[in-house]
Amino acid sequence: MTRKAPRMSGTGARHRIVTPERACRTEAESLKGASAFLLNKSQERWMTCLMNTSTLYPLATAAPQVEASPSQATDAPAEAFAAALRRSDWSEAERQLRAGESHAGEGAETWILRRSDWYLAQQRWDEAATHLHGVLDHEATTSLFQTVVRHKLASIAFMRGDDAGCVAWLSPLLEVDGVANTAAQGGRALEILWVRALHRSRATDRLHRWVAQLDARGLLDPAVAGVASLASAELGDLASAKRWIAMGRSREDAVSAECLIAATHVAMSSRASLEEIGKLAEEACTKWPADGRTWTVRGLSRLLIGDIEGSSADLERAVELAPGYALAWRGWGWAQILSGKAALAEQSFLSALKLDDRHSESHGGLAVALFVQQRTAEARDCSAECSRLNAASPSGAYVERLLSGDPQAGLNLSEILARLV
């Protein structure tokens, strides 16, 4: 049975959920991050080397697993090197690396890349970058080799938080005068990293345009679509978001965090049942417990059903895992308001504004927090800025009713949370 979203009412310092319902809480299991990096032989065949470390590239993409060719399967140093990396035995990996490098012959390119993987597995970013820069654009190497080098350099930039640098490394491979390059070598792994870097650098219009071009040509990989669906949902293009979510979920073995988060946001925006929203949020958090964004959507879903305590715990965890995610701070701010902690809510909304000062709901939420603390003049200023950015802001309309002294001022919580994205 579909339940109605609870409504919140209140004036002054008190806010009350009229029809609270409690949500079941489950402990998310820890998830080890893993990433696969592409290697190639001089014959331009792909293989992957899985890195079994818990912190290596948690958000960068993993390449698809590829069957080893017969010649690769008999490459004892290569197999021993990969096994040593998987168990984090750096000394043994280096010993096999030196053995392979000394007998590389035509496979020299592969061992150049393995050397970079040895650095990357230990998170020795500077040494990996220096090593890769040394072979960049070398005339004796293949074009596919150069693609892999750029991919790795882009991954290093991504891990360092240099999203513009990551985009710069990948742009020549994936765009030509703003048009998606469908002839790029590298496939899914390259495209996912590109989409994530564009998203994190807030180039969502560029991201959406690029993905839409591939989609229109029938060349959009389902995994890439799933990652891109979150940006589409944030832009308010629910039609594209729904299509790309469906494509992303078609790969049940590898549904991205972005795809599951986007599905929850779309359900909230579409006023789906609270059961459906909660189920989607729980799935996202269970499958991707190391991603603060999944704790955010679960915290928001719990806030919707009146589980303020559970919501606050989830959103606190979200900002611990993803302090640069403004939505987590906005959500936590509302949980704190409903918990009667207006001063803490003020700080949460200010943290959100430091990350993005053009989001109307951060200004609206801050205005409510200030009003509750009886700082009316400051609340009016924040409310005015909220209205300037978005005249239809639900939090702006709510605080205006509070400021006017309306004793029946009430807020539909589902409406405000749907606009927080």
Sequence and secondary structure as in RCSB ss.txt:
>XXXX:A:sequence
MTRKAPRMSGTGARHRIVTPERACRTEAESLKGASAFLLNKSQERWMTCLMNTSTLYPLATAAPQVEASPSQATD
APAEAFAAALRRSDWSEAERQLRAGESHAGEGAETWILRRSDWYLAQQRWDEAATHLHGVLDHEATTSLFQTVVR
HKLASIAFMRGDDAGCVAWLSPLLEVDGVANTAAQGGRALEILWVRALHRSRATDRLHRWVAQLDARGLLDPAVA
GVASLASAELGDLASAKRWIAMGRSREDAVSAECLIAATHVAMSSRASLEEIGKLAEEACTKWPADGRTWTVRGL
SRLLIGDIEGSSADLERAVELAPGYALAWRGWGWAQILSGKAALAEQSFLSALKLDDRHSESHGGLAVALFVQQR
TAEARDCSAECSRLNAASPSGAYVERLLSGDPQAGLNLSEILARLV
>XXXX:A:secstr
      EEE  TT  EESS               EEEEEE TT  EEEEEE  SSS SSS         HHHHT 
HHHHHHHHHHHTT HHHHHHHHHHHHHT GGGHHHHHHHHHHHHHHTT HHHHHHHHHTTTT TTS HHHHHHHH
HHHHHHHHHTT HHHHHHHHHHHHEETTEE TT TTHHHHHHHHHHHHHHTT HHHHHHHHHHHHHTT   HHHH
HHHHHHHHHHT HHHHHHHHHHHHT GGG  HHHHHHHHHHHHHTT  HHHHHHHHHHHHHH TT HHHHHHHHH
HHHHTT HHHHHHHHHHHHHH TT HHHHHHHHHHHHHTT HHHHHHHHHHHHHH TT HHHHHHHHHHHHHTT 
HHHHHHHHHHHHHH TT HHHHHHHHHHTT TT EEEHHHHHHT  
